[in-house]
Amino acid sequence: MVRARVVVHGLVQGVWFRDSCVGQARRAGVTGWVRNRNDGTVEAVFEGPVEAVAVMVSWCRIGPPRAEVSSIDVTEEPAEGLQGFVRR
């Protein structure tokens, strides 16, 4: 079990990023959450098997069709054993 915190920069708010992320995360089998931040970025935490978390980090580099991701910051953290995946 691993955990990654991702901050996504670019045109990522108002383009269905969070809702798309929830669907992708549930399909990938990871737990965690996603939220908009006041600075215009989107922040997400993914927990799960290494491969599943890597899939979500890769997805964040592109996002949904209307997003324009310019960069992402990824930080590895200790897993907390989160349940489910939610939009905050």
ChimeraX attribute file (.defattr): number of C-alpha atoms within 10 A of each C-alpha:
attribute: neighborCount
match mode: 1-to-1
recipient: residues
	/A:1	14
	/A:2	19
	/A:3	24
	/A:4	23
	/A:5	19
	/A:6	21
	/A:7	21
	/A:8	28
	/A:9	21
	/A:10	14
	/A:11	16
	/A:12	23
	/A:13	19
	/A:14	11
	/A:15	15
	/A:16	14
	/A:17	22
	/A:18	24
	/A:19	15
	/A:20	13
	/A:21	23
	/A:22	21
	/A:23	13
	/A:24	19
	/A:25	26
	/A:26	14
	/A:27	11
	/A:28	17
	/A:29	17
	/A:30	28
	/A:31	22
	/A:32	23
	/A:33	22
	/A:34	23
	/A:35	19
	/A:36	19
	/A:37	12
	/A:38	7
	/A:39	7
	/A:40	14
	/A:41	17
	/A:42	22
	/A:43	21
	/A:44	24
	/A:45	25
	/A:46	27
	/A:47	28
	/A:48	21
	/A:49	15
	/A:50	13
	/A:51	13
	/A:52	20
	/A:53	23
	/A:54	17
	/A:55	14
	/A:56	24
	/A:57	23
	/A:58	12
	/A:59	14
	/A:60	25
	/A:61	18
	/A:62	17
	/A:63	22
	/A:64	19
	/A:65	10
	/A:66	14
	/A:67	19
	/A:68	17
	/A:69	17
	/A:70	12
	/A:71	13
	/A:72	19
	/A:73	13
	/A:74	15
	/A:75	11
	/A:76	12
	/A:77	13
	/A:78	10
	/A:79	14
	/A:80	11
	/A:81	13
	/A:82	15
	/A:83	11
	/A:84	14
	/A:85	21
	/A:86	18
	/A:87	13
	/A:88	10
